[in-house]
Amino acid sequence: MNRSMALAQALEAAAQVEKLAAATERAAHGGGGRALELAAAGTTWADTARVYTALAALLPADDDSTEQVS
């Protein structure tokens, strides 16, 4: 994994957080009873985004010689 890949993963996780935050707000106002579960999922995705962001900060800058490992 290189820095660009880690940042891409962080952005994907942040997009999930945004979707779950909106769903949590709708559930909280609609009385659907799923707000706590949605909030917990959002928290997990937020933690994931933070981990990938921290990983990107530790990885060397991308260049053509960086080996990409999946």
WOGI-V68041 format. One line per field, one symbol per residue. ss: DSSP state (A for helix, B for strand, O for the rest). psi: psi as a letter, one per 40 degrees, with the letter a starting at -180 (. if undefined). Layout:
BEGIN
ss=???
psi=???
END
This chain:
BEGIN
ss=OOAAAAAAAAAAAAAAAAAAAAAAAAAAAAOOOOAAAAAAAAAAAAAAAAAAAAAAAAOOOOOOOOOOOO
psi=hidddddddddddddddddddddddddddefeeeddddddddddddddddddddddddiiiiidehhhh.
END
